[in-house]
Structures are given as C-alpha cells and as structure tokens.
Amino acid sequence: MGRVYELVAERLAGEPALRRVASGEEARRSLVRAVGEALARDAAFARRLDELLDGPLPFPGGAVISARDGSVAAWSIDSVHTHTHTHVAQTPLDRRAQALARQVLAQEEREWKRLVGGDLKPIDLAYTYLPEPGRNAGNAAERGRQVAARETVPDIAAYYRRITPRRLLITGAPGAGKTVLALDLMIALIRPPGEAAPRLPYEPVPVRLPLSGWDTDEPLRGHLTDRLIRAFGLSPAHARELVDERRILPVLDGLDEMDPPLPDGTPDPAAPRARAVLSALNDYQDGLQAAPVILLCRTGHYEVLRDGPLRDATRVEIAPVAPDDARAYLTDRAKDPARWEPLLRALRDEPDGTLARFLSTPWRLCLTATVYEAGGDPAGLLGFATPAALDAHLLARYVPAATRLRARPGYPAERVHAWLHRLARQMDDEGHPDIQLHRLWPLPGRKRVCVADGRVATALCALGTPFALLAPTPDRTAAALLMVLTSALFTSWTVVHENVNPPFVLHLRLLLSVPHRRGRAVAGAAASVALGLGYGLFYGYAEADRWAGLALGLGLGAALAGVLVLGSGFLTGLVGPPPRAASPRDGVLDDAFRGLLGGLCFGGGAGILFADRGGWAYGMAEGVSWGIGMALTLGAAGRRYAVFTLCARRDGLLPLRLGAFLDWACEAGLMRLSGPAYQFRHGELQRWLAEHPPGAVPSPSSPPPASAQESTVS
C-alpha cells in the first residue's frame, strides 16, 4: 500500500486546494474530491493506480476510492462538492471571496446577455488545442465546445478544470467570440450548471481585467489589488489578502490592444507592453507552481509574440463558425423565417462561398441578425462579391438598426451616429479603447474647456456678493467683498489647470456595510466635535463677561461641530471604493457629491466663524463664496466633467447626459462595459465610425453598389 499512497501524494502535490485545507474531516473530504477529479481527468494516473490495486483504495476515516473507470466508490464528486459546501465552516476570507463572487456573477451575466444580443441561446463555439513550443499545461483535450458537451468533447468549464496547471490562453480571429467564451467560463466557474451552491469556498474567483489600462511598470499583484479596490469595494487589506492567497483568478482581456499596430495595420512584433504582460504572467506563481490565469488575444497578434510565449499554459484556438451552426443561429433569431430562406439556403448549398466565410464569426452573425431583425431583405447580401463589401454594407446599417430596435426619445439614428463618431475619433486620437468619462473633457478643445471652467468657478463664487452688500457698515461690506473676490480669484486660478486628478469614489452604503469605514467616520466626527467645542471654550474665555461668553462660545462651537461632523465625518468614512461592482458613471457622480459635501462642511464652518465677528450678512457672504470654492476644488473631476458636457452640448458634439446615453448604447449593442469604462462593441465598429461621419454614410435603404453586385456568392 505504501507505493499506492506515494503515487497519490505525488499526483496531488500540486493541487492548490489541498494546500489550503485544515486537518480532520475537511482534509478528508478535500482529499476524496481531489482524487476523484484526478481519476476523472487523468487516464494515465488511473491506469497506474489500477496496476497497483486489486480493489478499492481505503483512505483514513472510511472514505473508499476506486480507480476502476475513474469512479469514486464512497462519494461521487458531486456529493463531495455539496457536502463540503454544506458542512465545512467558512473562514472570513472564504466569506469575502463568496461575496466577491456574487458581485462578479451579477456583473458578468449582464454583460454576457448584452454581448449575445439578448439571446439566451448563443452560438456554441468550437475550439481546438494548439500545442506551443516549450512547456504546455497537461491533460488538455484535443477539442472542446462552449456549452454543449458531447460524450467525448468537454464544455469550456470542464475543459479548463482538467488542465494542469489551470492556465488557459484563448486566441481567435477578430470577432471570433473570445470575450463571450471567457464570460461563459467565468459564469460556469462561479455557478456550475445544476448546482445549488455557487462554488467551493476555496476556489479562486474569476475577475476580468481589461489589459489596456494596466501600467506594466506596476506588478500584476498591484494591478489586481487596485482593480478589486476600485471596482468591487474591497478594503486595501482585504484585496491584498485575496490576491496574496491566490483567491483571484485573473481573466485578462485585450493583449492585442496593448500596443499600436504598424502603419500598415499589422501587429507590431516589438509590442513592448504586451511582452511585459507575458513576462509578468510567466513570473506569476502559486507556491512552486505556475498560478492559474486566463488570457485572451487575437491570433495574429499572439503569433508575433510566440518567441516569448505564455509558459505552462494550454492554448486553444476558436474555430470559425460552421455553416450549419450559422444557419441554426440565424434561424433561431429570425422572426420571419421566410424572409431569411434565400440566405439560409445559400449557406447550406455554398458552405465554402464568400457569404459562408464572412458569416463564420459571432460578431458578423450578430451584425447580420441585428441589421435585418426589424426589416429589410437578407437576400441582398447574396449580391456582394467580397467580405469587405459585406462589412461596409452591414456596418453602414448597424447603428440605424440598433437605434430602431432600442428606440428612445431624443436618440434619432443620425444624432447617435454623430455622437459615436466623435467618441470613436477621440479614442483613435488617444490610441486607447477605453472611454472613461473623466478623461473625455479635452474633446471640445483643451483651452476652451479650461477657460469655461474658470469662468463658471468665478461666477459661482461671486454668489456671495449680495450678502456682502447687506453688511451693516461700509467697512464690513468692503471687507466681505474683498473676501468674495479673493475666493473667486483663488478658485478660478485653481480650476483652470489642465491636470485633473482621477475621481474619488464615494458611497453612502459604505457606512452601513464596511466596518472599518464606520470607524473612520466616527473618528472624523469626534475630531470635529473637539475642534468646535475647543473654539467655543476659547471664545468664551476671551470675552469680558466670561460666563456669558462661555455660553455663547459653546453654542457656536456646537453649531460648528455639527457642520464639521456632517462634512468631515462623512468624508473620512465614505471616501473609497463602492460596495458593488462600479459603473463607469459612479466616479464622476461620487466625486461631485464629495465636493458638495466638503463645500457644505467648509462653508458652514466659515460662515459661523465670520458671522460671530461681523454679523450674519458677513458670515453668509464668506460662507457661500468659500464653501462654493471648496466644493469646486474637492470635486475637481466631477466639476470638469460637468463643464465639458456643457461645452460639448453647446457645440453639438455630444448629448448633455452623456453617461445615460452610453448606458443606453450598451443596451442597444453599440457599446460594452469593460470594468469602470465603456468600449465600442467591437474594434471594427469603432474604426468604421471613426472613418465615417454621418454625411459620408449611404442611406440604409440604398441598394448595394454596382461594383458589389458583380457575382453571386461563390
């Protein structure tokens, strides 16, 4: 028996789950499950165990494992999974990971539905294993499917679970469905189909990170930690603990977006940022093993990086969508099958033709289904001779079709196209696919926005002038006007600078949901009370009638303390990440609220102090002007965004409620969410919009150009 246990120990030595469990019953259950999984996915291990066994293998505590056919005699894997979920006490780290998993699941399920066009029956993508030079992960199947597992073909979750180590590289052509496949895998890892419990406590939580925003000078650990803090509301300590304990499974999307292409549009072989990412991932370890990771990249971009590949990983290449699968997808989406019959017949009869090759990616199938969902004749596509002509025809009709299907007052197709054209041009100029609201302000012109920002600040600070004119004496009026002017000049000088810090994130629920923030709020409130009452005691002691002065001073001090508690106490307790997955709009909105709260605090305190010395009018003048100045300074990102939207709306560049428009564009399938940023639904759509202002686009009802009608599908 010694050789049997030695073989099992050798096979399971690298299992991360077994290194994290305690002794006793939990260890026994985890061991049973790990052996069962190893037997099920590793035929060589099962054969070697069979050679040593003439019967079942007993484990301490009564568990019995049989190597025959890779089965578990004492408990099935599913039973162990459920039993572990039900009876094993979870640690605080387990509970935090489970809470994070729920947030990720809610966010990614919404995004998955958007990307598949609201259709709950997506294309069942196929993929094949491509061995790479050097070290590959073990136990990889030759092929797999996205969802519909066959007897000998695993679905994406089963495929991923069987590879060792669990490092997966997904490559494919543009629009091949890499992101949808990764989202499907993430959802299945968090909530396996048919399971009541979402996941085992010790399993890592998949978290999607867009690579375009990673400063590669920052370690991967720091990038993961920052993502958890900003996007999911974790405290820095909790985020670092999850990352250090390898409870996070990084899902890195957009390696091909890290570096600009060469002038001819081909991938740059140098690609310094992409190579830095691969180097960081090769150094990313869990103990003595390569740590789990999922990486997405376009095939052409990864091919030029193969001299420095991702090590210890399994690379799968997404196959083109077969004509039969394309026909099934379009048939399911068709509301009027007879209208689609000529196109479906062409896909059946010409499986190698231009149309079949064109409709071999999920993006182009979704594009076609959307364009013709509300009307038109899909048979018109048969008259195009080249994929480029088909692309141009469909992209010119995509925005009007999506706008019509998700109609909303104030969003006519022409305006939507113009607004998206402006955003696409801006993203092309920046060389960055992420649309972050606080970074858009240069779009109408840097100087224009900065000057407008200064004018708005000056006008708002001058709102204290009427109160200054009500002061009881001329000298008080002059002093109040001087203070108002000083506040206006100082604030306008502060806000006209081009550099604006990223927005702070603020959320009232933090006081109720995050204990360490409640402590910070209490500390801020206590300091405010001490400051206010200290001022009151000092004021009272300085008066001639000390008892009367002391009473008045304590009253003023209590009022000042109340204002400061409202402001600084909340600010101290609330500044930080939100307790849920962040929306791209949260940053600028919360930053503006932070400025408002800080302005109330500062302005109220200043008003009380100045009213004590110069009367209520004097105090109101100073409180209003300095409070507004502080609000504009603290809420810099929110203020600059508001001024930018006013300028852009006045120039007809963008809608006034830009965030609401971009949220609608995500629902309409024109944009997508990528963490705390928006992106165009597809890079091909972004490039087309950047190159085609509304006036350069043919009418959606125009017939195909004569040059495109040279032949039928061949």
Secondary structure as the mmCIF struct_conf table of DSSP 4:
data_model
#
loop_
_struct_conf.conf_type_id
_struct_conf.id
_struct_conf.beg_label_comp_id
_struct_conf.beg_label_asym_id
_struct_conf.beg_label_seq_id
_struct_conf.end_label_comp_id
_struct_conf.end_label_asym_id
_struct_conf.end_label_seq_id
HELX_RH_AL_P HELX_RH_AL_P1 GLY A 2 LEU A 12
TURN_TY1_P TURN_TY1_P1 ALA A 13 GLY A 14
HELX_RH_AL_P HELX_RH_AL_P2 PRO A 16 ARG A 20
BEND BEND1 SER A 23 SER A 23
TURN_TY1_P TURN_TY1_P2 GLY A 24 GLY A 24
HELX_RH_AL_P HELX_RH_AL_P3 GLU A 25 ARG A 41
HELX_RH_AL_P HELX_RH_AL_P4 ALA A 43 LEU A 52
BEND BEND2 ASP A 54 GLY A 55
STRN STRN1 LEU A 57 PRO A 58
TURN_TY1_P TURN_TY1_P3 PRO A 60 GLY A 61
BEND BEND3 GLY A 62 GLY A 62
STRN STRN2 VAL A 64 ILE A 65
HELX_RH_3T_P HELX_RH_3T_P1 ARG A 68 GLY A 70
BEND BEND4 ALA A 73 TRP A 75
HELX_RH_AL_P HELX_RH_AL_P5 ILE A 77 HIS A 87
BEND BEND5 VAL A 88 VAL A 88
HELX_LH_PP_P HELX_LH_PP_P1 ALA A 89 THR A 91
HELX_RH_AL_P HELX_RH_AL_P6 PRO A 92 LEU A 115
TURN_TY1_P TURN_TY1_P4 VAL A 116 GLY A 118
BEND BEND6 LEU A 120 LYS A 121
STRN STRN3 ALA A 126 TYR A 129
BEND BEND7 PRO A 133 GLY A 134
STRN STRN4 ASN A 136 ASN A 136
STRN STRN5 GLY A 138 GLY A 138
BEND BEND8 ASN A 139 ASN A 139
BEND BEND9 GLU A 142 GLU A 142
STRN STRN6 ARG A 143 ARG A 145
BEND BEND10 GLN A 146 VAL A 147
BEND BEND11 GLU A 151 VAL A 153
HELX_RH_AL_P HELX_RH_AL_P7 ILE A 156 ARG A 162
BEND BEND12 ILE A 163 ILE A 163
STRN STRN7 THR A 164 THR A 164
BEND BEND13 PRO A 165 PRO A 165
STRN STRN8 ARG A 167 GLY A 172
BEND BEND14 ALA A 173 ALA A 173
TURN_TY1_P TURN_TY1_P5 PRO A 174 GLY A 175
BEND BEND15 ALA A 176 GLY A 177
HELX_RH_AL_P HELX_RH_AL_P8 LYS A 178 ILE A 190
BEND BEND16 ARG A 191 ARG A 191
TURN_TY1_P TURN_TY1_P6 PRO A 193 GLY A 194
BEND BEND17 ALA A 196 ALA A 197
TURN_TY1_P TURN_TY1_P7 PRO A 201 TYR A 202
BEND BEND18 GLU A 203 GLU A 203
HELX_LH_PP_P HELX_LH_PP_P2 PRO A 204 PRO A 204
STRN STRN9 VAL A 205 PRO A 210
HELX_RH_3T_P HELX_RH_3T_P2 LEU A 211 GLY A 213
TURN_TY1_P TURN_TY1_P8 THR A 216 ASP A 217
BEND BEND19 GLU A 218 GLU A 218
HELX_RH_AL_P HELX_RH_AL_P9 LEU A 220 PHE A 232
HELX_RH_AL_P HELX_RH_AL_P10 PRO A 236 ASP A 244
TURN_TY1_P TURN_TY1_P9 GLU A 245 ARG A 246
STRN STRN10 ILE A 248 ASP A 253
HELX_RH_3T_P HELX_RH_3T_P3 LEU A 255 GLU A 257
BEND BEND20 MET A 258 ASP A 259
HELX_LH_PP_P HELX_LH_PP_P3 PRO A 260 LEU A 262
TURN_TY1_P TURN_TY1_P10 PRO A 263 ASP A 264
BEND BEND21 GLY A 265 THR A 266
HELX_LH_PP_P HELX_LH_PP_P4 PRO A 267 ASP A 268
BEND BEND22 PRO A 269 ALA A 270
HELX_RH_AL_P HELX_RH_AL_P11 PRO A 272 ASN A 282
TURN_TY1_P TURN_TY1_P11 ASP A 283 ASP A 283
STRN STRN11 GLN A 285 ASP A 286
TURN_TY1_P TURN_TY1_P12 GLY A 287 LEU A 288
STRN STRN12 GLN A 289 ALA A 290
HELX_LH_PP_P HELX_LH_PP_P5 ALA A 291 PRO A 292
STRN STRN13 VAL A 293 ARG A 298
HELX_RH_AL_P HELX_RH_AL_P12 THR A 299 GLU A 303
TURN_TY1_P TURN_TY1_P13 VAL A 304 ASP A 307
BEND BEND23 GLY A 308 GLY A 308
HELX_LH_PP_P HELX_LH_PP_P6 PRO A 309 LEU A 310
TURN_TY1_P TURN_TY1_P14 ARG A 311 ASP A 312
STRN STRN14 ALA A 313 ALA A 313
STRN STRN15 THR A 314 ILE A 318
HELX_LH_PP_P HELX_LH_PP_P7 ALA A 319 ALA A 322
HELX_RH_AL_P HELX_RH_AL_P13 PRO A 323 ARG A 333
BEND BEND24 LYS A 335 ASP A 336
HELX_RH_AL_P HELX_RH_AL_P14 PRO A 337 ASP A 349
TURN_TY1_P TURN_TY1_P15 PRO A 351 ASP A 352
BEND BEND25 GLY A 353 GLY A 353
HELX_RH_AL_P HELX_RH_AL_P15 THR A 354 PHE A 358
TURN_TY1_P TURN_TY1_P16 LEU A 359 LEU A 359
BEND BEND26 THR A 361 THR A 361
HELX_RH_AL_P HELX_RH_AL_P16 PRO A 362 VAL A 371
TURN_TY1_P TURN_TY1_P17 TYR A 372 GLU A 373
BEND BEND27 ALA A 374 GLY A 376
HELX_RH_3T_P HELX_RH_3T_P4 PRO A 378 GLY A 383
BEND BEND28 THR A 386 THR A 386
HELX_RH_AL_P HELX_RH_AL_P17 PRO A 387 LEU A 405
TURN_TY1_P TURN_TY1_P18 ARG A 406 ARG A 406
TURN_TY1_P TURN_TY1_P19 PRO A 409 GLY A 410
HELX_RH_AL_P HELX_RH_AL_P18 ALA A 413 GLU A 430
TURN_TY1_P TURN_TY1_P20 GLY A 431 GLY A 431
STRN STRN16 ILE A 435 ILE A 435
HELX_RH_3T_P HELX_RH_3T_P5 LEU A 437 ARG A 439
TURN_TY1_P TURN_TY1_P21 TRP A 441 PRO A 444
HELX_RH_AL_P HELX_RH_AL_P19 ARG A 446 CYS A 461
HELX_RH_3T_P HELX_RH_3T_P6 ALA A 462 GLY A 464
HELX_RH_AL_P HELX_RH_AL_P20 THR A 465 LEU A 469
TURN_TY1_P TURN_TY1_P22 LEU A 470 LEU A 470
BEND BEND29 PRO A 472 THR A 473
HELX_RH_AL_P HELX_RH_AL_P21 PRO A 474 VAL A 495
TURN_TY1_P TURN_TY1_P23 VAL A 496 VAL A 496
BEND BEND30 HIS A 497 GLU A 498
HELX_LH_PP_P HELX_LH_PP_P8 ASN A 501 PHE A 504
STRN STRN17 LEU A 506 LEU A 506
TURN_TY1_P TURN_TY1_P24 LEU A 508 LEU A 508
HELX_RH_AL_P HELX_RH_AL_P22 ARG A 509 SER A 513
HELX_RH_AL_P HELX_RH_AL_P23 PRO A 515 ALA A 542
BEND BEND31 GLU A 543 ASP A 545
HELX_RH_AL_P HELX_RH_AL_P24 ARG A 546 LEU A 564
HELX_RH_PI_P HELX_RH_PI_P1 VAL A 565 GLY A 569
HELX_RH_AL_P HELX_RH_AL_P25 PHE A 570 LEU A 574
STRN STRN18 VAL A 575 VAL A 575
BEND BEND32 GLY A 576 GLY A 576
BEND BEND33 PRO A 579 ARG A 580
HELX_LH_PP_P HELX_LH_PP_P9 ALA A 581 SER A 583
TURN_TY1_P TURN_TY1_P25 PRO A 584 ARG A 585
HELX_RH_AL_P HELX_RH_AL_P26 ASP A 586 GLY A 614
HELX_RH_AL_P HELX_RH_AL_P27 TRP A 616 LEU A 634
TURN_TY1_P TURN_TY1_P26 GLY A 635 GLY A 635
HELX_RH_AL_P HELX_RH_AL_P28 ALA A 636 ARG A 650
TURN_TY1_P TURN_TY1_P27 ASP A 651 GLY A 652
BEND BEND34 LEU A 653 LEU A 654
BEND BEND35 LEU A 656 ARG A 657
HELX_RH_AL_P HELX_RH_AL_P29 LEU A 658 GLU A 667
TURN_TY1_P TURN_TY1_P28 ALA A 668 GLY A 669
BEND BEND36 LEU A 670 LEU A 670
STRN STRN19 MET A 671 LEU A 673
BEND BEND37 GLY A 675 ALA A 677
STRN STRN20 TYR A 678 PHE A 680
BEND BEND38 ARG A 681 ARG A 681
HELX_RH_AL_P HELX_RH_AL_P30 GLY A 683 GLU A 691
HELX_RH_3T_P HELX_RH_3T_P7 PRO A 694 ALA A 696
BEND BEND39 VAL A 697 VAL A 697
TURN_TY1_P TURN_TY1_P29 PRO A 700 SER A 701
HELX_LH_PP_P HELX_LH_PP_P10 SER A 702 PRO A 705
HELX_RH_3T_P HELX_RH_3T_P8 ALA A 706 GLN A 709
BEND BEND40 GLU A 710 SER A 711
#
